[in-house]
Amino acid sequence: MIIKPRIRGFICTTAHPKGCAAHVDEQIAEVRQRGAIANGTKKALVIGSSGGYGLASRIVAAEACGAATLGVSFEKAPEANRTASAGWYNNRAFEARAHAKGLYAKTLDGDAFSDQMKAQVIDVIKRDLGQIDLLVYSVASPVRQHPRSGVLYRSAIKPIGEVYHVKTLHVDRGVVQEVDLEPATPDEIAATVAVMGGEDWEFWIDALQSAGVLAPGFRTISFTYIGTELTWPIYWHATLGKAKEDLDRAARAITQQLAPLGGDARVAVLKFIVSQASSAIPVVPLYGSLLLRVMKDASVDESAIEHIDRLFRTQLWSNAPRLDDAKRIRMDDVELTDVIQGEVKRRWPIVTTENLPDLADLDGFRSDFLKIFGFGFAGVDYDDDVDPALATL
């Protein structure tokens, strides 16, 4: 079939297998030119390994550290007349490249929140790896079925306390508009914490440590985003912020739990990138489009793979990582500089639909979004008749 992007709301319902493989190759090439990381991970588990920062972490672990990697993701396989999800193609492309390099790489597909998946992962670690020295927790899901109670929780991206009136950007139409966002109910706040907080991260550590598959000096990291006061009312001071606070709580608890191993748990605050989530959260697309333009004009923007590569090289195994008062690793240092934020804040009150092309990078935002699904890569013939069920990429 000839595969073209089909956009519905905040998602693309198609993915291009060869384009996804090109995306993986592009990221691998970026890491290889930076050379090896001598003291990095050797056996890594990545929960949420099929895209974004999770996939980038797996690529850096393998290509820079020479690590064996085990990934967990929840992806859709292709059907006769339907493409797989982008992550399904990403996983297969990554595994093929890792195997060609002589590295162990295996991906388990299923619900990372379930006890069954945790048990399956432990069996694989015991059989193939013995122990792991790194767990990257990079799950991005809007729903979670609690493994103990069976309750299905749905997150709600809403402000807290009062109606929030704010500018936002309709990415498809390229229109700057103002919206009123209704505040979350107490149940919605609790549900968002249940989905996006730190409990499942703790469940993973409990299961892995009880099974004896964590190596001495084991490290684990979970990713978060904080942003600035422009996005705080819908992010840090909203339902998402409550979930992120719980992630901080979990990091402290896990660090104490890992003390007998000399282990460590950290939350890493990362920079803004275009993702399915960032496209769906009100306010964030406008902020992100402005930020991309300002950072690119200043020649300081980083792709997801460049950002994670810097995290691994300069922070994750450093004796003096860049920490804030909550002991989080701060990787958003460039985004939050006075120069960058000062210019974004200058543009924010004056940006309109008419001057958006001059002040923001909507084209770059759209391009980055399509690349998530394998579209827009040089060297890929998007008019070619492609089998969506390609087993190897």
Backbone torsions as a table, in degrees:
resi	resn	phi	psi	omega
1	MET	NA	152.5	174.7
2	ILE	-89.4	118.8	-170.3
3	ILE	-103.0	120.0	176.8
4	LYS	-121.4	156.1	178.4
5	PRO	-67.5	135.8	174.4
6	ARG	-123.1	108.8	-175.7
7	ILE	-93.7	128.9	174.7
8	ARG	-133.9	108.3	-177.4
9	GLY	65.8	-118.6	-176.6
10	PHE	-107.0	16.6	179.2
11	ILE	-132.5	161.0	171.1
12	CYS	-107.9	124.6	-173.2
13	THR	-86.5	-1.4	175.3
14	THR	-122.6	160.3	174.5
15	ALA	-143.9	145.4	-177.6
16	HIS	-101.0	118.4	-175.8
17	PRO	-60.1	-44.4	-179.2
18	LYS	-72.1	-32.3	176.3
19	GLY	-67.5	-40.4	176.8
20	CYS	-63.3	-40.3	176.9
21	ALA	-63.4	-38.9	177.3
22	ALA	-63.6	-36.9	178.5
23	HIS	-64.6	-43.8	176.8
24	VAL	-62.2	-44.3	179.3
25	ASP	-61.3	-39.6	179.4
26	GLU	-61.8	-42.2	-179.3
27	GLN	-70.2	-39.5	177.2
28	ILE	-61.0	-44.1	-179.6
29	ALA	-62.0	-38.2	179.5
30	GLU	-62.0	-41.0	-179.2
31	VAL	-73.4	-41.7	-176.2
32	ARG	-60.8	-34.5	-178.2
33	GLN	-71.1	-13.0	179.0
34	ARG	-92.6	-9.2	176.1
35	GLY	84.9	-175.9	-173.1
36	ALA	-82.8	155.6	170.3
37	ILE	-108.9	109.9	-170.0
38	ALA	-68.5	-37.9	-172.3
39	ASN	-105.9	23.5	-176.1
40	GLY	-85.2	-170.2	-178.5
41	THR	-63.9	150.3	175.8
42	LYS	-116.4	-24.1	178.0
43	LYS	-142.7	107.4	-171.0
44	ALA	-120.8	142.3	171.9
45	LEU	-112.1	127.0	179.6
46	VAL	-118.5	114.3	178.0
47	ILE	-93.2	114.4	-171.9
48	GLY	90.5	57.0	-166.9
49	SER	-97.9	1.5	-165.8
50	SER	-95.0	-3.8	-179.4
51	GLY	-168.9	171.5	174.5
52	GLY	57.0	-137.5	-177.3
53	TYR	-70.1	-27.4	177.0
54	GLY	-67.2	-48.1	176.7
55	LEU	-61.9	-42.4	178.2
56	ALA	-59.5	-40.3	178.5
57	SER	-63.2	-41.3	-179.9
58	ARG	-66.7	-38.6	179.1
59	ILE	-65.9	-44.6	179.3
60	VAL	-64.8	-41.4	178.8
61	ALA	-58.8	-43.9	-177.8
62	ALA	-75.2	-52.3	-171.1
63	GLU	-76.3	-37.6	-177.6
64	ALA	-93.4	-33.7	-176.4
65	CYS	-100.9	-12.6	-177.0
66	GLY	68.7	30.7	-172.3
67	ALA	-85.4	148.1	163.2
68	ALA	-74.7	135.7	-176.6
69	THR	-129.3	137.5	173.4
70	LEU	-117.5	124.8	-177.7
71	GLY	-113.1	150.7	173.9
72	VAL	-128.3	130.3	178.0
73	SER	-154.5	166.3	-177.7
74	PHE	-123.6	94.6	-172.3
75	GLU	-124.5	163.2	179.4
76	LYS	-101.2	128.3	176.6
77	ALA	-75.6	159.3	179.5
78	PRO	-71.5	156.8	173.0
79	GLU	-121.3	178.1	-173.7
80	ALA	-56.1	-40.5	-177.5
81	ASN	-123.1	27.4	-176.4
82	ARG	-146.8	137.0	-179.8
83	THR	-74.0	160.7	170.1
84	ALA	-73.2	172.1	170.5
85	SER	-71.9	158.5	-178.7
86	ALA	-58.1	-40.3	-178.7
87	GLY	-62.5	-32.8	177.6
88	TRP	-62.0	-44.7	177.2
89	TYR	-68.6	-40.5	178.5
90	ASN	-57.7	-46.0	-178.6
91	ASN	-59.5	-44.2	-177.1
92	ARG	-71.2	-37.2	177.0
93	ALA	-65.4	-43.5	179.2
94	PHE	-62.2	-47.7	-178.1
95	GLU	-59.5	-41.2	-179.9
96	ALA	-61.5	-42.5	-179.7
97	ARG	-70.1	-39.3	178.4
98	ALA	-64.7	-43.6	179.2
99	HIS	-63.6	-38.4	178.6
100	ALA	-62.9	-26.9	178.8
101	LYS	-88.6	-1.8	-179.5
102	GLY	84.0	18.8	-178.5
103	LEU	-100.9	145.0	173.0
104	TYR	-70.0	132.2	175.9
105	ALA	-154.0	122.9	179.4
106	LYS	-140.6	141.4	179.5
107	THR	-124.0	131.1	175.8
108	LEU	-105.4	131.8	-176.4
109	ASP	-106.0	123.5	179.2
110	GLY	163.5	-171.6	-175.5
111	ASP	-79.8	108.5	-178.7
112	ALA	-65.2	-20.9	-180.0
113	PHE	-77.0	-15.0	-171.9
114	SER	-84.0	150.7	174.4
115	ASP	-67.5	-29.7	179.5
116	GLN	-63.3	-41.7	178.8
117	MET	-67.0	-39.0	178.2
118	LYS	-61.5	-42.4	178.6
119	ALA	-65.3	-38.9	179.5
120	GLN	-64.9	-42.3	178.4
121	VAL	-61.9	-44.2	179.9
122	ILE	-60.9	-41.4	178.1
123	ASP	-60.7	-42.9	-179.8
124	VAL	-66.6	-42.6	179.0
125	ILE	-60.6	-46.7	-179.4
126	LYS	-61.0	-41.1	-176.8
127	ARG	-75.1	-41.3	-169.6
128	ASP	-105.6	-31.6	-170.7
129	LEU	-119.0	-24.4	-176.8
130	GLY	84.7	-68.5	177.6
131	GLN	-145.1	161.9	174.6
132	ILE	-117.4	152.7	178.8
133	ASP	-111.5	-3.8	179.8
134	LEU	-148.1	136.1	168.8
135	LEU	-124.7	121.2	173.7
136	VAL	-101.2	119.7	-179.6
137	TYR	-103.9	107.5	-174.2
138	SER	-135.1	48.7	-178.2
139	VAL	-81.5	132.1	175.8
140	ALA	-129.0	97.3	-178.8
141	SER	-138.8	140.8	178.0
142	PRO	-83.3	-11.1	-177.9
143	VAL	-135.9	155.2	176.7
144	ARG	-149.8	126.2	171.2
145	GLN	-91.9	118.9	-176.0
146	HIS	-65.9	128.3	-174.3
147	PRO	-70.6	-19.4	-178.2
148	ARG	-96.2	-43.0	-176.9
149	SER	-93.9	-22.2	-176.0
150	GLY	80.6	-0.7	-179.6
151	VAL	-70.4	134.5	176.6
152	LEU	-94.2	115.6	-179.6
153	TYR	-101.7	139.8	175.8
154	ARG	-120.3	127.8	179.7
155	SER	-73.2	155.6	178.3
156	ALA	-133.0	117.4	-179.2
157	ILE	-88.9	91.6	-174.0
158	LYS	-141.6	157.0	172.3
159	PRO	-72.0	171.3	179.2
160	ILE	-120.5	134.2	170.8
161	GLY	101.8	-49.4	-176.4
162	GLU	-154.1	164.7	178.0
163	VAL	-60.5	136.4	-179.0
164	TYR	-111.6	116.3	178.5
165	HIS	-99.3	124.1	-171.5
166	VAL	-157.2	160.6	171.7
167	LYS	-77.0	148.1	171.3
168	THR	-150.1	179.1	-177.0
169	LEU	-127.7	126.2	171.0
170	HIS	-85.5	105.7	-169.8
171	VAL	-63.7	-44.5	-176.8
172	ASP	-62.4	-44.4	-176.0
173	ARG	-89.8	-12.3	-179.1
174	GLY	66.2	37.3	-175.1
175	VAL	-114.5	127.3	171.8
176	VAL	-85.5	126.8	-176.5
177	GLN	-142.2	166.6	177.7
178	GLU	-110.2	140.6	-177.3
179	VAL	-134.9	156.3	172.0
180	ASP	-107.8	123.3	-178.9
181	LEU	-107.1	121.7	-178.6
182	GLU	-72.2	144.9	-179.6
183	PRO	-72.7	156.5	-180.0
184	ALA	-77.3	150.9	171.9
185	THR	-83.0	163.4	176.1
186	PRO	-56.0	-37.7	178.9
187	ASP	-66.2	-37.2	178.5
188	GLU	-68.0	-37.2	176.6
189	ILE	-62.8	-47.8	-179.1
190	ALA	-62.5	-39.6	-179.9
191	ALA	-65.8	-39.5	179.6
192	THR	-64.9	-40.4	175.7
193	VAL	-63.9	-39.8	-180.0
194	ALA	-63.0	-35.2	-179.0
195	VAL	-82.2	-47.2	-168.0
196	MET	-109.5	0.8	178.2
197	GLY	-79.9	-159.2	-171.5
198	GLY	-99.2	2.1	-174.3
199	GLU	-61.5	-45.6	-177.7
200	ASP	-66.2	-36.4	174.4
201	TRP	-56.9	-44.5	177.3
202	GLU	-63.1	-41.3	179.0
203	PHE	-60.0	-40.3	177.8
204	TRP	-62.1	-47.4	-179.3
205	ILE	-63.8	-42.5	177.8
206	ASP	-56.0	-49.0	-176.4
207	ALA	-65.4	-45.2	-177.1
208	LEU	-68.3	-41.2	-179.6
209	GLN	-68.7	-41.0	178.7
210	SER	-62.4	-31.6	-179.9
211	ALA	-81.9	-6.9	178.5
212	GLY	74.0	27.9	-176.5
213	VAL	-107.4	15.2	176.0
214	LEU	-101.6	125.8	-177.5
215	ALA	-76.9	156.1	172.8
216	PRO	-55.8	138.4	-177.8
217	GLY	78.0	12.4	-179.1
218	PHE	-53.5	140.4	177.6
219	ARG	-124.6	147.3	173.8
220	THR	-139.4	146.8	-176.6
221	ILE	-140.9	141.8	175.0
222	SER	-126.4	146.5	-173.0
223	PHE	-99.4	146.7	176.0
224	THR	-146.8	171.4	175.7
225	TYR	-137.2	138.2	-179.3
226	ILE	-113.1	-44.9	-179.9
227	GLY	75.9	-154.7	-177.0
228	THR	-129.3	-178.7	-178.4
229	GLU	-61.0	-18.2	176.5
230	LEU	-67.2	-31.5	-178.3
231	THR	-109.5	-9.0	-175.3
232	TRP	-56.1	-39.8	-177.7
233	PRO	-60.0	-26.3	177.8
234	ILE	-107.7	-3.6	-177.4
235	TYR	-122.9	-86.3	-170.8
236	TRP	-67.8	-34.7	180.0
237	HIS	-97.2	19.4	-175.5
238	ALA	-124.1	-164.7	-178.5
239	THR	-58.0	-39.2	178.2
240	LEU	-60.5	-39.8	179.6
241	GLY	-62.2	-39.0	176.8
242	LYS	-61.9	-39.6	177.0
243	ALA	-65.7	-39.3	179.9
244	LYS	-68.4	-35.1	174.7
245	GLU	-61.1	-39.3	178.7
246	ASP	-68.0	-31.0	175.8
247	LEU	-64.6	-40.8	176.0
248	ASP	-61.6	-43.1	177.7
249	ARG	-58.6	-45.0	-179.4
250	ALA	-62.8	-39.1	179.7
251	ALA	-60.7	-41.8	178.9
252	ARG	-65.5	-42.8	-179.4
253	ALA	-65.6	-41.3	-179.0
254	ILE	-66.6	-39.7	179.0
255	THR	-59.1	-43.3	177.0
256	GLN	-63.3	-40.9	-179.3
257	GLN	-64.2	-32.6	-176.9
258	LEU	-86.7	0.5	-176.8
259	ALA	-53.2	-42.4	179.5
260	PRO	-61.2	-22.5	178.6
261	LEU	-94.1	-4.0	-171.0
262	GLY	67.7	29.9	-175.6
263	GLY	-89.4	179.2	-174.1
264	ASP	-154.4	142.1	175.4
265	ALA	-126.3	133.4	-179.3
266	ARG	-136.1	148.4	164.4
267	VAL	-97.6	131.7	177.0
268	ALA	-108.2	123.4	177.9
269	VAL	-88.2	113.3	-174.5
270	LEU	-100.7	170.5	179.7
271	LYS	-80.9	165.9	174.7
272	PHE	-67.6	133.7	166.3
273	ILE	-134.9	160.4	176.0
274	VAL	-75.6	127.5	178.4
275	SER	-147.6	173.2	175.0
276	GLN	-59.5	-40.4	-178.6
277	ALA	-66.3	-45.5	-177.4
278	SER	-66.5	-25.0	177.8
279	SER	-75.7	-24.1	-174.2
280	ALA	-93.1	-20.6	-176.0
281	ILE	-82.9	122.6	179.0
282	PRO	-55.2	149.4	179.3
283	VAL	81.6	-43.9	-171.1
284	VAL	-61.5	-40.6	178.4
285	PRO	-60.1	-37.1	178.7
286	LEU	-69.5	-47.1	176.4
287	TYR	-58.0	-46.1	-177.8
288	GLY	-63.7	-39.0	179.2
289	SER	-65.4	-41.5	176.4
290	LEU	-65.1	-45.5	-178.1
291	LEU	-61.8	-44.6	-179.9
292	LEU	-57.6	-43.4	-179.5
293	ARG	-64.0	-44.9	-177.9
294	VAL	-66.0	-44.5	-178.0
295	MET	-69.8	-37.4	177.1
296	LYS	-67.1	-41.0	178.2
297	ASP	-62.6	-30.5	179.3
298	ALA	-90.5	1.2	179.4
299	SER	57.6	39.8	-180.0
300	VAL	-125.9	7.4	-178.8
301	ASP	-73.1	149.2	176.4
302	GLU	-126.0	140.2	170.8
303	SER	-76.1	171.5	178.6
304	ALA	-58.7	-43.1	-177.4
305	ILE	-70.3	-37.9	176.5
306	GLU	-64.2	-39.3	-178.4
307	HIS	-66.5	-46.7	-179.5
308	ILE	-69.4	-35.2	175.6
309	ASP	-59.6	-42.3	178.2
310	ARG	-66.1	-38.3	176.9
311	LEU	-59.2	-48.2	-178.5
312	PHE	-65.5	-41.0	-174.1
313	ARG	-77.0	-35.3	-170.5
314	THR	-111.1	-16.0	-171.8
315	GLN	-125.2	-44.9	-166.1
316	LEU	-64.4	-37.1	178.9
317	TRP	-113.9	20.1	179.4
318	SER	-80.6	146.0	173.8
319	ASN	-77.6	-12.2	-180.0
320	ALA	-139.7	67.1	179.4
321	PRO	-67.0	159.6	-179.9
322	ARG	-80.5	101.5	-175.0
323	LEU	-112.8	150.4	172.9
324	ASP	-98.1	-172.2	-176.4
325	ASP	-63.5	-26.1	178.7
326	ALA	-89.5	8.4	178.6
327	LYS	68.8	21.5	173.6
328	ARG	-81.7	147.1	170.7
329	ILE	-76.5	125.8	-178.1
330	ARG	-100.3	108.2	175.6
331	MET	-104.9	0.4	179.0
332	ASP	-93.0	23.3	-174.4
333	ASP	-63.3	-37.0	-179.2
334	VAL	-74.2	-44.0	178.6
335	GLU	-57.7	-35.0	-173.3
336	LEU	-95.1	8.3	176.8
337	THR	-61.8	152.6	-178.7
338	ASP	-59.2	-37.7	-178.1
339	VAL	-64.2	-48.4	-178.3
340	ILE	-67.5	-51.3	-177.5
341	GLN	-66.6	-34.3	178.2
342	GLY	-61.2	-40.2	-179.5
343	GLU	-73.8	-39.1	176.5
344	VAL	-61.5	-44.1	-178.9
345	LYS	-67.8	-30.4	176.6
346	ARG	-66.2	-39.0	-176.7
347	ARG	-78.5	-28.5	-172.7
348	TRP	-54.2	-51.4	-176.1
349	PRO	-72.8	-15.5	-175.0
350	ILE	-106.4	-6.9	-177.1
351	VAL	-71.9	135.5	178.0
352	THR	-136.2	174.0	175.8
353	THR	-58.8	-38.9	-175.8
354	GLU	-69.0	-40.6	-176.2
355	ASN	-100.3	7.4	180.0
356	LEU	-54.5	-42.8	179.7
357	PRO	-62.0	-26.5	-178.9
358	ASP	-83.9	-30.1	-171.9
359	LEU	-103.4	-22.6	-173.4
360	ALA	-129.1	171.2	179.2
361	ASP	-115.5	68.1	179.5
362	LEU	-66.0	-37.9	178.8
363	ASP	-61.6	-41.4	178.1
364	GLY	-66.3	-38.4	177.0
365	PHE	-61.0	-48.0	180.0
366	ARG	-64.3	-40.5	179.7
367	SER	-63.6	-45.1	178.6
368	ASP	-62.3	-37.6	179.0
369	PHE	-63.4	-46.7	-178.8
370	LEU	-66.5	-31.7	178.9
371	LYS	-64.8	-28.2	175.9
372	ILE	-54.6	-32.4	-175.2
373	PHE	-103.8	11.0	174.7
374	GLY	87.9	18.6	-178.9
375	PHE	-110.2	141.7	174.5
376	GLY	97.2	20.7	-179.5
377	PHE	-101.6	132.0	177.8
378	ALA	-63.1	141.2	178.5
379	GLY	92.6	-7.6	177.0
380	VAL	-102.1	126.0	179.1
381	ASP	-87.1	101.7	-176.0
382	TYR	-81.0	0.7	172.4
383	ASP	-100.8	1.6	-178.4
384	ASP	-77.2	146.7	175.8
385	ASP	-80.8	113.3	-171.2
386	VAL	-117.0	140.7	173.7
387	ASP	-79.6	115.8	-178.4
388	PRO	-68.5	-13.2	-178.2
389	ALA	-100.2	27.5	179.4
390	LEU	-52.6	122.1	-177.1
391	ALA	-78.2	-33.6	178.5
392	THR	-126.8	149.1	-176.9
393	LEU	-129.6	NA	NA
